[in-house]
Each structure stands twice: as structure tokens, then as C-alpha cells.
């Protein structure tokens, strides 16, 4: 008996069916869509040759359009390719849209999705620009989309589009030609900001900024893109800021006096602010919030390169906790820390630590520090042994709010690492929460990397980090 043909589908039903398949497959989004329905709609409409803004409202006649069996087969093949290859949809369609403008894209360049496009098209930069704005640099241009949009928004400017990847520039050439901008956009292959003596009035840059931990956890869709355009750790750091460090140092010499730099950093604001705590920036509003795209003036970049005024930062003094009075001061500060800053304080081991003072953080296996700004008590930190021989745990780093972002947490951590080494430990370890991005950035800058858990903790999501200390033979202090 012949099998029954598949049921007829409406356009909306075809999209919903594709949505269900994508959801069940667990694919990742973020390359033009943020959810399974929008991705399914994009793929189905593209496959059928329909406008991507076709209404799928159940009340609209367009959503009731019949999808033939042949068309269902074409859709099924495309959805299967999306699921099996885990390539972004834009690589399958070789088309991406940014602010309503279509761009060609393939695997030679990342899928265009920069929030700087919003900033350009919505006029958020106009306040800082003038009739003297003539030269624009799109650094890390990829497929050239920001260069094209800048040329569209500012019809009197010339744009240089630069990228280290010749493959990406070949894709950019396709888009420049398609939009008829050959006379106004010029391509350059090179690493970093051009140093040819040109002075730019506006620099746009969506650089590689993904930190090392996030790079290791990227879904397959993002792994399908050129890592060169994502990985911000090319110089050996782990905070994703390597390219940006180079850029901020070099940019002022290539900027006109009133020039601005517009920089996208994605979700890396905590790492950025840890790397550049003294840089004055302006955060620009986008659909993703006010912490992913920033604007910085040439004057601010030049100020960053000037020696800081002596009185700008308090002189901190770190004192070892030795006397009974010291331990009482330390105890009071730990209680303040538990009340104000400690995550899940009710289940923390800090209460047992307080009961076990001074033994918990005293000699011969541990130590504690108090930090002062003049005569004012401003912070503390401690170290103690773990159950793993030769491994010291750094704990209870606390800085009072008025004295944060001034390098004190770094100084306390480094001093405790030195104390651990002096006590004969070969490794310093620390634990923190994954959402504590600023602390993670600091520890990664100090060389800490993920390690196996060195203690039992009720929360499985706790992040464990460790760093080898400079060579020092394990002494008898650790075994007494």
C-alpha cells in the first residue's frame, strides 16, 4: 500500500517545524539571530526566495502561503545542513544583514554582527564629529561591513578598511564592489593600526577580544569562524586584551587632534576596565546595553600615556598580621567582608575561620595582611595551607569600596604569593565565582590558570585557579 504524502504546510508551519528541529538539535545562535524561531524564519524565507521581512503573523495572509512538497524538501536539506555542520546560517546562505543592509560573507571572514553598526546608523557619533571629519579607518574590517556603512552614513568621507587577513579582505572587496564604493573605500592588509603617517578623524574597530577561557568554551558555530578574528590572546595573555593594548598605545600618533576611537569589546568590560583602569571612556548605548561599545578621544589616550600624578593614587602599606591586636582588627574586617561582599556568606567557611583565628591564618603554614592608606584601614588578605602538599590557598582578599580600582587587590595578591613562596609552597591557589569577572581577569593577568579542585565545596560552579611560584625548594616548614 503506497505511503501517504507528507501533509501540506503553510509558511508559518514550515518555520515552526524548522524551529523545533533547531531547538531539539541544540544549535547555538548569535550570528544575526538570538533564538530558534528567528533563525528558522531566516533560513526558510531565504530558501524560498521570499523577503526576510515577510510577515509570519498568523493573522496575515503571507503566513498562510502554501509550501509545496518540493519546497519542503529544499527547506529540510538546508535545516539538516545547519544542524549537521553547525555552521552559522550566514555561511550557508552566504548572506548577512546588518542594519538592513545586505552583505556577502563566507568562511574567510567572521559573520558581521558588530554593534558599532547601530552606533553609526543611529547617529550616536555625530556629536563628536564635524565638517572636518574626512578620513575614517575601519580596523579589523573583516567582510568590510562597517566600512560600507560608514561610507553610506558619511558621504563625504574616505574610508580605509584594514585587516591582517588577506582572505577577509577578498570578501570585503566583494561587498565594496556590490555597493559601488570602490572610489571611497580603500583596502589595506596589515597587522594593527597603519603607521604610514595618515591621521584619521574617526577609527572604528571591532577587534579580537575574546578571553582565553571563553575561547576554550566557544560553541561549534563560533569555532567555524576564523579564530584570528576572535582570539584576543595572541601575545600570551588570557584576558582577551592583547590587540587592544597594542591599539591604544599606537592610536594617538595616527589620530587627528579631535579624533575619536570607537571600540567594541562585547561582554569583556570587566577585563577591559581591569586592563585600563585609568582610561577615561564614554560607553555608548546599543540594543545590547551600555557596556559593549565605547568611545575614547585622542586626548584621553594621550593622558593614559602620561605618568600619573604622584598624589592621584594613595600610597598603600601592607602590614603582616602578627599581634593579638592585629588579629582582632583582621577579625573585624573579615566580618565586614562577610556582610558586604561575600557570596553565599551563610554557607561560607569564613565563620569557622573566625573561630580558628589566629591558627587558621597564622604561622607556620599561613599568614595574613592588613592594608592601610596612611592610617586608614582599607583592606586585607590571607593565605593558608590546603590538603594538597605544597599548595597554599590565597583567601579573604577584601578592599573597602572607596579604595577599589587602584591596584590594591593586585598588590595584596602579589604579596601573598611572595609570602607563600617564602613559606616553601610551590603553588599558590585561589577560588572564585565564575561571574566575578574582574577578579578572574586580575588572577589571569597574574598567571593563574584553571586547576583541579583543591578543596571540597558545596557549589560545583566555583572556579579553581593556581599558579606555580618561582622556583623554591619545598622546605621542612610544609611538613612540620
ABEGO torsion letter per residue (X at the ends): XBBBBBBBBBAAAAAAAAAAAAAAAGBBBGAGBABAAAAAAAAAAAAAGBBAABBABAABAAAABBBBAAAAAAAAAAAAAAAAAGBBAAAAAGBBBBGGBBBBBBAABBBBABAAAAAAAAGAAAAABBAABABBBBBGAEAGAAAAAAAAABAABBBBBBBABAAAAAAAAAAAAAAGAAAABBBBBEBEBBAAGBBBABBBBBBBABBAAAAAABBAAAAABBAAAABAAAAGBAAGAAAAAAAAAAAAAABBAABBBBBBAEAAAAAAAAABAABBBBBBBBAAEAAABBBBBAAAAAAAABBBBAAABBBBBBBBBABAAAAAAAAAAAAAAAAAABBGAAABAAAAAAAAOAAAABOAABBBBBBBBEABBABBBBBBBBABBGBBBBBGBBBBAAABGAGAAAAAAAAAAAAAAAAGBABBBBBBBAABAAAAAAAAAAGBBBBBBABBBABAABBBBBBBBBBBBBBAAAAX
